[in-house]
Structures are given as structure tokens and as C-alpha cells.
């Protein structure tokens, strides 16, 4: 009886992880913030459950670390997707800041680098 109960609780913990891995090989496509928020809440709930099961001793350390890493990667992918959808992609914003700083530092008397799109057409 005790073994079957332990196996059942382990299956309850592992199933969402395996299902999310199978369904989300990359970030899910979403059109709005509420959907990404719901996905994040699911991931955070799964992390909470995983932590509780680990504290109870139902999940070995290696499996716990592996699953926790998977959930963290899933959450990061969803957050990055949401950031891109909102137009606040950190990489893009950083590139824009660098371009603005370079143009501000450039001496107006010196010709800048020739850009492919600024060459005269012959």
C-alpha cells in the first residue's frame, strides 16, 4: 500500500513535467499577456509541487535538479517570448543603445562608416 501511494505521488509530480517537455520543445506561441501569465503560473505551480515532493523525500536529488532546471528553462523561454511580443527585447534595446551612443560620439566632420543601404545607386 505504501509503495503504491509513493508511486502514485511520484507519477503525479513527474507527469506535468513530461507533458510540458513533450508539448513545449520551444516557447509556446501566444498572442497576449494573459495566456503567457497562465503558462507561467502553471510552471510556477509545478515548481512548487516539485519542491514539496523533494522535501518529502519522494524525489531523488538528481531527478529534482533535472526537473527544476527544465522548469526554469521553460519559464525563461516564456518570459523571453513575452518580452519580444511587448517590444522590450533586451538584446534589441541594447543594440539600439549602442547605435545611439556610437552616433553621439561620432565627430560630425569625420565621415562615418559606409553602410550598405546608404551607397549611391549607379
C-alpha positions as CSV (number, residue, x, y, z in Angstrom):
1,X,0.0,0.0,0.0
2,X,2.8,2.4,0.9
3,X,4.7,1.7,-2.2
4,X,1.7,2.2,-4.5
5,X,1.0,5.5,-2.7
6,X,4.6,6.6,-3.2
7,X,4.5,5.6,-6.9
8,X,1.2,7.5,-7.4
9,X,2.6,10.7,-5.9
10,X,5.7,10.4,-7.9
11,X,3.6,9.9,-11.1
12,X,1.6,13.0,-10.2
13,X,4.7,15.0,-9.9
14,X,6.5,13.7,-13.0
15,X,3.6,13.7,-15.4
16,X,3.3,17.5,-15.7
17,X,7.0,17.8,-16.3
18,X,7.0,15.1,-19.0
19,X,3.9,16.6,-20.6
20,X,5.3,20.1,-20.7
21,X,8.5,18.8,-22.2
22,X,6.7,17.0,-24.9
23,X,4.4,20.0,-25.7
24,X,6.9,22.8,-25.5
25,X,10.1,22.0,-27.4
26,X,10.4,25.7,-27.8
27,X,8.5,28.7,-26.3
28,X,4.7,28.5,-27.0
29,X,3.3,30.9,-29.4
30,X,1.0,33.3,-27.7
31,X,-0.8,36.5,-28.7
32,X,-1.3,38.1,-25.4
33,X,-0.2,38.6,-21.9
34,X,-3.0,36.7,-20.1
35,X,-2.1,33.5,-21.9
36,X,1.6,33.8,-21.1
37,X,0.7,34.6,-17.5
38,X,-1.4,31.5,-17.2
39,X,1.5,29.4,-18.7
40,X,3.9,31.0,-16.1
41,X,1.5,30.2,-13.3
42,X,1.4,26.6,-14.4
43,X,5.2,26.4,-14.5
44,X,5.5,28.0,-11.0
45,X,2.9,25.7,-9.6
46,X,4.7,22.7,-11.0
47,X,8.0,24.0,-9.4
48,X,6.2,24.4,-6.1
49,X,4.9,20.9,-6.3
50,X,8.3,19.6,-7.2
51,X,9.9,21.3,-4.3
52,X,7.4,19.9,-1.9
53,X,7.8,16.4,-3.2
54,X,11.5,16.7,-2.9
55,X,11.3,18.0,0.7
56,X,9.1,15.0,1.5
57,X,11.8,12.7,0.1
58,X,9.7,11.4,-2.8
59,X,12.1,12.6,-5.5
60,X,15.9,11.9,-5.6
61,X,18.2,14.8,-5.8
62,X,19.4,14.2,-9.3
63,X,15.9,14.0,-10.7
64,X,14.9,17.0,-8.7
65,X,17.8,19.1,-10.1
66,X,17.0,17.9,-13.7
67,X,13.3,18.7,-13.4
68,X,13.9,22.1,-11.7
69,X,16.3,23.1,-14.5
70,X,13.7,22.1,-17.1
71,X,11.0,24.2,-15.5
72,X,13.4,27.2,-15.2
73,X,14.3,26.9,-18.8
74,X,10.6,26.7,-19.8
75,X,9.8,29.8,-17.7
76,X,12.7,31.7,-19.2
77,X,11.5,30.9,-22.7
78,X,8.0,32.1,-21.9
79,X,9.4,35.3,-20.4
80,X,11.6,36.0,-23.4
81,X,8.7,35.4,-25.7
82,X,6.5,37.8,-23.8
83,X,9.3,40.4,-23.8
84,X,9.6,40.1,-27.5
85,X,5.9,40.3,-28.0
86,X,5.8,43.5,-25.9
87,X,8.7,45.0,-27.9
88,X,11.1,45.1,-24.9
89,X,13.6,42.5,-26.1
90,X,16.6,43.3,-24.0
91,X,19.0,42.3,-26.9
92,X,17.3,44.7,-29.3
93,X,17.1,47.5,-26.8
94,X,20.9,47.1,-26.0
95,X,21.7,47.2,-29.7
96,X,19.7,50.4,-30.1
97,X,21.5,52.0,-27.1
98,X,24.9,51.1,-28.6
99,X,23.9,52.5,-32.0
100,X,22.7,55.8,-30.3
101,X,25.9,56.0,-28.3
102,X,28.1,55.5,-31.3
103,X,26.3,58.1,-33.4
104,X,26.5,60.6,-30.4
105,X,30.3,60.0,-30.1
106,X,31.0,60.3,-33.8
107,X,32.6,63.6,-34.9
108,X,30.4,65.5,-37.4
109,X,33.5,66.4,-39.6
110,X,34.6,62.7,-39.9
111,X,32.7,60.6,-42.4
112,X,31.1,57.6,-40.7
113,X,31.3,54.0,-41.9
114,X,29.7,53.4,-45.2
115,X,26.5,51.4,-44.7
116,X,25.3,49.1,-47.5
117,X,21.9,50.8,-47.6
118,X,23.4,54.4,-47.9
119,X,25.6,53.9,-51.0
120,X,24.6,55.8,-54.1
121,X,22.9,53.8,-56.7
122,X,24.6,53.9,-60.2
